[in-house]
Amino acid sequence: MTPPSTPAPNAASAPPLLDLTRLTRRYGSLTAVDDVGLRLPPGARHAVIGPNGAGKTTLLNLIAGTDRPDHGTIALDGADITRTATARRSRLGIARSFQQPSVISELSVLDNVVLAGWPHHPKRRGAWRRPSRHRLHAESARGHLETVGLAGLAHRPASTLSHGQRRMLDLAAALAGNPRLLLLDEPAAGLTDGDIGRLLGILGGLPDSVAIILVEHHVEVVAELATEVTVLAAGRVLVTAPTREALAHPDVRDAYHDPGTTARSGSSDRPTPEATEATEATEARG
Ligand SMILES: Nc1ncnc2c1ncn2[C@@H]1O[C@H](COP(=O)(O)OP(=O)(O)OP(=O)(O)O)[C@@H](O)[C@H]1O
């Protein structure tokens, strides 16, 4: 499974898919995201890692538009979207999954995806009173359920799904908007090894037209999926580099070993043994 790492031939002249410039978000005296810059080409496979409280989720919130920066800019395809509403960003192709899967338990698995895709569907108007259009929505939703391996459970109430299945449903709902940029917040959290394997297969199989920013504590997932990694520490970019380089970077190891310099809360995600294994695995691959 080799994610796309080579930009398209005209990538040098085209604007990056996403361009973050000096992005800063403060909560009172705490600077959660501090002067962050990041450029991603279309189809990027990019991971953001860092200790608890490093600012990873806040960064995703700023990109998705559910939070606003105090300073800095966000551009999508060269257009400034810093002040663009979340719903509009979603229609422009930014989708996300959440740390806690956002699933509507009362609805069926299929209807969760239909609902998520509704605002994005070209034939959404009047679909509620036109069965043929309703069928179109259901067909594309079924396609996304197939992608995540839930097609066989389409008519089950979402409340009956396991944690791993809810995560896959959350992913199908994110895919329902046919995103160009998929923001994934700890998609492997709480998954069994088998589920993580399935997740890797699904994400690895997504087309190049979908760029991914992956926030993840499982370093082996990062090593498998990402071609480039940004390490955040106390809101700042410690390093952005190709995955193997970033995971092996001495500052990264120091940061994870010295919570006083980076982590504000807890240190459960110190990936010391995993990072070492993942780095070795990445080195072995290439
Ligand atoms: N709405 C908020 N109000 C005040 N402080 C906040 C808010 N959101 C986040 N923070 C603080 O900003 C810092 C960064 O939080 P964030 O959730 O982005 O970190 P993270 O890297 O995603 O952490 P984790 O890995 O634990 O999810 C933390 O100190 C957090 O407590």
The ligand as an ORCA input file, in Angstrom:
! r2SCAN-3c Opt
* xyz 0 1
  N     -12.148     25.433     23.793
  C     -11.035     25.455     24.538
  N     -10.923     26.305     25.574
  C      -9.795     26.360     26.318
  N      -8.693     25.594     26.099
  C      -8.767     24.725     25.079
  C      -9.919     24.600     24.247
  N      -9.684     23.663     23.308
  C      -8.438     23.195     23.551
  N      -7.886     23.835     24.600
  C      -6.556     23.628     25.125
  O      -5.651     23.800     24.041
  C      -4.591     22.870     24.143
  C      -4.545     22.053     22.874
  O      -5.673     21.161     22.886
  P      -5.917     20.122     21.720
  O      -7.163     19.386     22.057
  O      -5.861     20.807     20.415
  O      -4.656     19.173     21.870
  P      -4.378     17.774     21.193
  O      -2.986     17.796     20.696
  O      -5.443     17.451     20.215
  O      -4.493     16.799     22.449
  P      -4.975     15.248     22.538
  O      -3.895     14.461     21.872
  O      -5.025     15.006     24.001
  O      -6.305     15.154     21.863
  C      -4.843     22.039     25.401
  O      -4.104     22.591     26.467
  C      -6.322     22.212     25.628
  O      -6.641     22.081     26.998
*
